[in-house]
Amino acid sequence: MIKKMAKLSDAIISFQENTLHCPSCDGVYLHQGRVEVFNRAEDADEGTHVVDTDTVQADRNLAGNPSNRRQGLKMNFFCETCHADVWLLIYQHKGNTFVRMEYQDSEN
């Protein structure tokens, strides 16, 4: 997966809202899909992992958490323009909250 900073823009088209851009093609037509929430105490080996697709699943496995030490959120998107598989990651480390995107081009 390629890592990039999340890109927002003001007032794209006529929506008058901040719009999330595809990190692969810079398009604005991203469709939301799977959501994963990771919650744990600082440096804990286990915590709560919730996955929401068509049904909600919960477990204690923190594999895939974007944070090495704290909470994390992963949202999956599909780009209508270039068909990239995109993940928006929001996570905490040492009191800072980070936002980045990872994506896989449709050709790979």
PyMOL commands that place a pseudoatom at each C-alpha (Angstrom):
pseudoatom trace, name=CA, resn=MET, resi=1, chain=A, elem=C, hetatm=0, pos=[0.000, 0.000, 0.000]
pseudoatom trace, name=CA, resn=ILE, resi=2, chain=A, elem=C, hetatm=0, pos=[1.167, 3.523, -0.773]
pseudoatom trace, name=CA, resn=LYS, resi=3, chain=A, elem=C, hetatm=0, pos=[0.979, 6.012, 2.138]
pseudoatom trace, name=CA, resn=LYS, resi=4, chain=A, elem=C, hetatm=0, pos=[-0.085, 9.645, 1.648]
pseudoatom trace, name=CA, resn=MET, resi=5, chain=A, elem=C, hetatm=0, pos=[-1.382, 12.531, 3.719]
pseudoatom trace, name=CA, resn=ALA, resi=6, chain=A, elem=C, hetatm=0, pos=[-5.164, 12.928, 3.598]
pseudoatom trace, name=CA, resn=LYS, resi=7, chain=A, elem=C, hetatm=0, pos=[-6.170, 15.765, 1.284]
pseudoatom trace, name=CA, resn=LEU, resi=8, chain=A, elem=C, hetatm=0, pos=[-9.255, 17.900, 1.884]
pseudoatom trace, name=CA, resn=SER, resi=9, chain=A, elem=C, hetatm=0, pos=[-10.445, 20.803, -0.201]
pseudoatom trace, name=CA, resn=ASP, resi=10, chain=A, elem=C, hetatm=0, pos=[-12.998, 23.559, 0.315]
pseudoatom trace, name=CA, resn=ALA, resi=11, chain=A, elem=C, hetatm=0, pos=[-16.202, 23.889, -1.696]
pseudoatom trace, name=CA, resn=ILE, resi=12, chain=A, elem=C, hetatm=0, pos=[-15.654, 21.290, -4.403]
pseudoatom trace, name=CA, resn=ILE, resi=13, chain=A, elem=C, hetatm=0, pos=[-18.371, 21.350, -7.064]
pseudoatom trace, name=CA, resn=SER, resi=14, chain=A, elem=C, hetatm=0, pos=[-21.471, 22.838, -5.399]
pseudoatom trace, name=CA, resn=PHE, resi=15, chain=A, elem=C, hetatm=0, pos=[-21.574, 20.921, -2.123]
pseudoatom trace, name=CA, resn=GLN, resi=16, chain=A, elem=C, hetatm=0, pos=[-20.021, 23.752, -0.055]
pseudoatom trace, name=CA, resn=GLU, resi=17, chain=A, elem=C, hetatm=0, pos=[-18.370, 21.200, 2.241]
pseudoatom trace, name=CA, resn=ASN, resi=18, chain=A, elem=C, hetatm=0, pos=[-14.814, 19.996, 2.759]
pseudoatom trace, name=CA, resn=THR, resi=19, chain=A, elem=C, hetatm=0, pos=[-14.319, 17.075, 0.411]
pseudoatom trace, name=CA, resn=LEU, resi=20, chain=A, elem=C, hetatm=0, pos=[-11.953, 14.125, 0.775]
pseudoatom trace, name=CA, resn=HIS, resi=21, chain=A, elem=C, hetatm=0, pos=[-9.793, 13.460, -2.310]
pseudoatom trace, name=CA, resn=CYS, resi=22, chain=A, elem=C, hetatm=0, pos=[-8.633, 10.128, -3.674]
pseudoatom trace, name=CA, resn=PRO, resi=23, chain=A, elem=C, hetatm=0, pos=[-4.882, 9.910, -2.980]
pseudoatom trace, name=CA, resn=SER, resi=24, chain=A, elem=C, hetatm=0, pos=[-4.352, 8.067, -6.276]
pseudoatom trace, name=CA, resn=CYS, resi=25, chain=A, elem=C, hetatm=0, pos=[-6.129, 10.274, -8.839]
pseudoatom trace, name=CA, resn=ASP, resi=26, chain=A, elem=C, hetatm=0, pos=[-7.174, 13.363, -6.809]
pseudoatom trace, name=CA, resn=GLY, resi=27, chain=A, elem=C, hetatm=0, pos=[-10.844, 12.635, -7.617]
pseudoatom trace, name=CA, resn=VAL, resi=28, chain=A, elem=C, hetatm=0, pos=[-13.626, 13.476, -5.160]
pseudoatom trace, name=CA, resn=TYR, resi=29, chain=A, elem=C, hetatm=0, pos=[-15.976, 10.525, -5.732]
pseudoatom trace, name=CA, resn=LEU, resi=30, chain=A, elem=C, hetatm=0, pos=[-15.037, 8.154, -2.907]
pseudoatom trace, name=CA, resn=HIS, resi=31, chain=A, elem=C, hetatm=0, pos=[-17.602, 5.588, -1.759]
pseudoatom trace, name=CA, resn=GLN, resi=32, chain=A, elem=C, hetatm=0, pos=[-17.430, 4.518, 1.899]
pseudoatom trace, name=CA, resn=GLY, resi=33, chain=A, elem=C, hetatm=0, pos=[-17.299, 0.868, 2.844]
pseudoatom trace, name=CA, resn=ARG, resi=34, chain=A, elem=C, hetatm=0, pos=[-15.852, -1.125, 5.730]
pseudoatom trace, name=CA, resn=VAL, resi=35, chain=A, elem=C, hetatm=0, pos=[-15.118, 0.645, 9.032]
pseudoatom trace, name=CA, resn=GLU, resi=36, chain=A, elem=C, hetatm=0, pos=[-12.808, -0.730, 11.735]
pseudoatom trace, name=CA, resn=VAL, resi=37, chain=A, elem=C, hetatm=0, pos=[-12.465, 0.714, 15.248]
pseudoatom trace, name=CA, resn=PHE, resi=38, chain=A, elem=C, hetatm=0, pos=[-9.609, -0.228, 17.586]
pseudoatom trace, name=CA, resn=ASN, resi=39, chain=A, elem=C, hetatm=0, pos=[-9.720, 0.700, 21.270]
pseudoatom trace, name=CA, resn=ARG, resi=40, chain=A, elem=C, hetatm=0, pos=[-7.219, -0.146, 23.997]
pseudoatom trace, name=CA, resn=ALA, resi=41, chain=A, elem=C, hetatm=0, pos=[-5.408, 1.225, 27.013]
pseudoatom trace, name=CA, resn=GLU, resi=42, chain=A, elem=C, hetatm=0, pos=[-1.905, 2.538, 26.377]
pseudoatom trace, name=CA, resn=ASP, resi=43, chain=A, elem=C, hetatm=0, pos=[0.443, -0.239, 25.230]
pseudoatom trace, name=CA, resn=ALA, resi=44, chain=A, elem=C, hetatm=0, pos=[-2.084, -2.990, 26.054]
pseudoatom trace, name=CA, resn=ASP, resi=45, chain=A, elem=C, hetatm=0, pos=[-1.693, -6.227, 24.087]
pseudoatom trace, name=CA, resn=GLU, resi=46, chain=A, elem=C, hetatm=0, pos=[-5.464, -6.629, 23.767]
pseudoatom trace, name=CA, resn=GLY, resi=47, chain=A, elem=C, hetatm=0, pos=[-8.385, -4.299, 23.376]
pseudoatom trace, name=CA, resn=THR, resi=48, chain=A, elem=C, hetatm=0, pos=[-11.627, -4.049, 21.470]
pseudoatom trace, name=CA, resn=HIS, resi=49, chain=A, elem=C, hetatm=0, pos=[-11.754, -4.359, 17.691]
pseudoatom trace, name=CA, resn=VAL, resi=50, chain=A, elem=C, hetatm=0, pos=[-15.092, -3.656, 15.991]
pseudoatom trace, name=CA, resn=VAL, resi=51, chain=A, elem=C, hetatm=0, pos=[-15.679, -4.181, 12.260]
pseudoatom trace, name=CA, resn=ASP, resi=52, chain=A, elem=C, hetatm=0, pos=[-18.756, -2.819, 10.516]
pseudoatom trace, name=CA, resn=THR, resi=53, chain=A, elem=C, hetatm=0, pos=[-19.567, -4.034, 7.029]
pseudoatom trace, name=CA, resn=ASP, resi=54, chain=A, elem=C, hetatm=0, pos=[-23.079, -5.384, 6.463]
pseudoatom trace, name=CA, resn=THR, resi=55, chain=A, elem=C, hetatm=0, pos=[-22.988, -6.825, 9.980]
pseudoatom trace, name=CA, resn=VAL, resi=56, chain=A, elem=C, hetatm=0, pos=[-21.065, -5.799, 13.100]
pseudoatom trace, name=CA, resn=GLN, resi=57, chain=A, elem=C, hetatm=0, pos=[-18.299, -8.073, 14.377]
pseudoatom trace, name=CA, resn=ALA, resi=58, chain=A, elem=C, hetatm=0, pos=[-16.261, -7.596, 17.548]
pseudoatom trace, name=CA, resn=ASP, resi=59, chain=A, elem=C, hetatm=0, pos=[-13.141, -9.320, 18.824]
pseudoatom trace, name=CA, resn=ARG, resi=60, chain=A, elem=C, hetatm=0, pos=[-10.017, -8.634, 20.937]
pseudoatom trace, name=CA, resn=ASN, resi=61, chain=A, elem=C, hetatm=0, pos=[-7.495, -8.823, 18.061]
pseudoatom trace, name=CA, resn=LEU, resi=62, chain=A, elem=C, hetatm=0, pos=[-5.653, -5.534, 17.467]
pseudoatom trace, name=CA, resn=ALA, resi=63, chain=A, elem=C, hetatm=0, pos=[-3.761, -6.667, 14.353]
pseudoatom trace, name=CA, resn=GLY, resi=64, chain=A, elem=C, hetatm=0, pos=[-4.208, -3.961, 11.739]
pseudoatom trace, name=CA, resn=ASN, resi=65, chain=A, elem=C, hetatm=0, pos=[-4.524, -1.104, 14.257]
pseudoatom trace, name=CA, resn=PRO, resi=66, chain=A, elem=C, hetatm=0, pos=[-2.850, 1.938, 12.683]
pseudoatom trace, name=CA, resn=SER, resi=67, chain=A, elem=C, hetatm=0, pos=[-1.571, 2.965, 16.153]
pseudoatom trace, name=CA, resn=ASN, resi=68, chain=A, elem=C, hetatm=0, pos=[1.229, 1.018, 17.807]
pseudoatom trace, name=CA, resn=ARG, resi=69, chain=A, elem=C, hetatm=0, pos=[0.135, 2.147, 21.270]
pseudoatom trace, name=CA, resn=ARG, resi=70, chain=A, elem=C, hetatm=0, pos=[-3.417, 3.544, 21.402]
pseudoatom trace, name=CA, resn=GLN, resi=71, chain=A, elem=C, hetatm=0, pos=[-6.713, 3.836, 19.550]
pseudoatom trace, name=CA, resn=GLY, resi=72, chain=A, elem=C, hetatm=0, pos=[-7.192, 3.734, 15.802]
pseudoatom trace, name=CA, resn=LEU, resi=73, chain=A, elem=C, hetatm=0, pos=[-9.880, 4.093, 13.143]
pseudoatom trace, name=CA, resn=LYS, resi=74, chain=A, elem=C, hetatm=0, pos=[-9.795, 2.703, 9.595]
pseudoatom trace, name=CA, resn=MET, resi=75, chain=A, elem=C, hetatm=0, pos=[-12.359, 3.580, 6.929]
pseudoatom trace, name=CA, resn=ASN, resi=76, chain=A, elem=C, hetatm=0, pos=[-12.277, 1.916, 3.521]
pseudoatom trace, name=CA, resn=PHE, resi=77, chain=A, elem=C, hetatm=0, pos=[-13.227, 3.764, 0.333]
pseudoatom trace, name=CA, resn=PHE, resi=78, chain=A, elem=C, hetatm=0, pos=[-13.567, 2.817, -3.318]
pseudoatom trace, name=CA, resn=CYS, resi=79, chain=A, elem=C, hetatm=0, pos=[-12.744, 5.531, -5.866]
pseudoatom trace, name=CA, resn=GLU, resi=80, chain=A, elem=C, hetatm=0, pos=[-15.383, 5.870, -8.563]
pseudoatom trace, name=CA, resn=THR, resi=81, chain=A, elem=C, hetatm=0, pos=[-12.900, 7.565, -10.908]
pseudoatom trace, name=CA, resn=CYS, resi=82, chain=A, elem=C, hetatm=0, pos=[-9.772, 5.369, -10.823]
pseudoatom trace, name=CA, resn=HIS, resi=83, chain=A, elem=C, hetatm=0, pos=[-11.085, 2.342, -8.846]
pseudoatom trace, name=CA, resn=ALA, resi=84, chain=A, elem=C, hetatm=0, pos=[-8.309, 2.562, -6.225]
pseudoatom trace, name=CA, resn=ASP, resi=85, chain=A, elem=C, hetatm=0, pos=[-8.816, 0.760, -2.912]
pseudoatom trace, name=CA, resn=VAL, resi=86, chain=A, elem=C, hetatm=0, pos=[-8.347, 3.537, -0.316]
pseudoatom trace, name=CA, resn=TRP, resi=87, chain=A, elem=C, hetatm=0, pos=[-8.060, 3.505, 3.491]
pseudoatom trace, name=CA, resn=LEU, resi=88, chain=A, elem=C, hetatm=0, pos=[-8.421, 6.613, 5.673]
pseudoatom trace, name=CA, resn=LEU, resi=89, chain=A, elem=C, hetatm=0, pos=[-6.533, 6.110, 8.956]
pseudoatom trace, name=CA, resn=ILE, resi=90, chain=A, elem=C, hetatm=0, pos=[-7.003, 8.183, 12.116]
pseudoatom trace, name=CA, resn=TYR, resi=91, chain=A, elem=C, hetatm=0, pos=[-4.875, 7.199, 15.090]
pseudoatom trace, name=CA, resn=GLN, resi=92, chain=A, elem=C, hetatm=0, pos=[-3.274, 8.466, 18.283]
pseudoatom trace, name=CA, resn=HIS, resi=93, chain=A, elem=C, hetatm=0, pos=[0.286, 8.316, 19.509]
pseudoatom trace, name=CA, resn=LYS, resi=94, chain=A, elem=C, hetatm=0, pos=[1.717, 10.198, 22.537]
pseudoatom trace, name=CA, resn=GLY, resi=95, chain=A, elem=C, hetatm=0, pos=[-1.175, 12.668, 22.685]
pseudoatom trace, name=CA, resn=ASN, resi=96, chain=A, elem=C, hetatm=0, pos=[-1.062, 13.453, 18.956]
pseudoatom trace, name=CA, resn=THR, resi=97, chain=A, elem=C, hetatm=0, pos=[-3.778, 12.496, 16.497]
pseudoatom trace, name=CA, resn=PHE, resi=98, chain=A, elem=C, hetatm=0, pos=[-2.620, 11.616, 12.993]
pseudoatom trace, name=CA, resn=VAL, resi=99, chain=A, elem=C, hetatm=0, pos=[-4.560, 11.339, 9.725]
pseudoatom trace, name=CA, resn=ARG, resi=100, chain=A, elem=C, hetatm=0, pos=[-3.239, 9.625, 6.615]
pseudoatom trace, name=CA, resn=MET, resi=101, chain=A, elem=C, hetatm=0, pos=[-4.458, 7.633, 3.663]
pseudoatom trace, name=CA, resn=GLU, resi=102, chain=A, elem=C, hetatm=0, pos=[-3.179, 4.404, 2.167]
pseudoatom trace, name=CA, resn=TYR, resi=103, chain=A, elem=C, hetatm=0, pos=[-4.197, 3.087, -1.207]
pseudoatom trace, name=CA, resn=GLN, resi=104, chain=A, elem=C, hetatm=0, pos=[-3.680, 0.364, -3.743]
pseudoatom trace, name=CA, resn=ASP, resi=105, chain=A, elem=C, hetatm=0, pos=[-4.105, 1.345, -7.391]
pseudoatom trace, name=CA, resn=SER, resi=106, chain=A, elem=C, hetatm=0, pos=[-6.568, -0.798, -9.303]
pseudoatom trace, name=CA, resn=GLU, resi=107, chain=A, elem=C, hetatm=0, pos=[-3.791, -1.940, -11.684]
pseudoatom trace, name=CA, resn=ASN, resi=108, chain=A, elem=C, hetatm=0, pos=[-1.722, -3.507, -8.832]
for i in range(1, 108): cmd.bond("trace and resi %d" % i, "trace and resi %d" % (i + 1))
show_as sticks, trace
zoom trace
